[in-house]
């Protein structure tokens, strides 16, 4: 994954100093896990529901999962 991030600010040019860099899958996974590890389970569920679309049916977690997926699917289809 290629990214561009500011690493400083040039007062002379009055603009941010940016660099482009690549992250491999292992680095991305580490960053994502660190992000989610700081959240409670309910915060994770809220973030995932708000910011992602379902990937498929997956395993069976009962009614809670189906309610979660229904809300997520409605959002992804633009119905919410």
N, C-alpha and C positions, 0 to 999 in steps of 0.2 A: 504494500500500500504506500503510495507516494503522498507525502504531506508537505505543506509549506507553513512554517511558523515563525513568528517574530521572536528574536532572541535579544533584542536591544532597541535603542532609539538613537538616531543621529540628530543631535541638536543643530549641527551645521546644515544638514539637508532637511531638517524638520520632518523626518519620516522614520518609520520603523525599519529596522534591519531584519530582513527575513532570509531564512535558508530553506532549501528543499531537501528532503531526506526520505529514505525508504525504511519501512518497518517490515520485518518478516512475520510470518504467522505466529511464531513463538513469542515475539515481542508484543504483538497485538493482543494475544491471549493473556499475557501477563498484565497488561494495562487494563484490559476489560475486567479481568478477575479482581484486580485491586479496586476498581471503581465500584463493582457490585459488593465486594466484601465489606465496604464501609456502610452498607445499607441493611436495614432490618428486612425480614421476609416480605412484610407488607409494602415497604417502600420499593423493594425490587419489583414486586408484582405491579404496583402503580406505574413505575417507570416503564416497564416492558409493555404494559397495556397502552400507555399513552404514546410511546415512541416507536413501536414496532408493529408489524403485521404478522398474523399467524403463519407458521410454516407447514402445518398439517395437523392431523388428528393426534398423532403420537400415542402415548400410553393412556391409561384410564385413571384419572384422579377424581372421578365422581362429579357431583353437581357443582362444586366450587370451580373446577376447571371449566366445565361447560358454560357456566355463567361468565367466567373470565373471558373465555374465547368468544362468546356471543358479543360482549361489549367491544372486544378488540376487533372483531370482524365488522361490526357496524361502523366503527371509527374508520377502519381501512377502506370501507366502501363509500365513505363520505356521508353516512346516514346519521352521524352524531354531530 
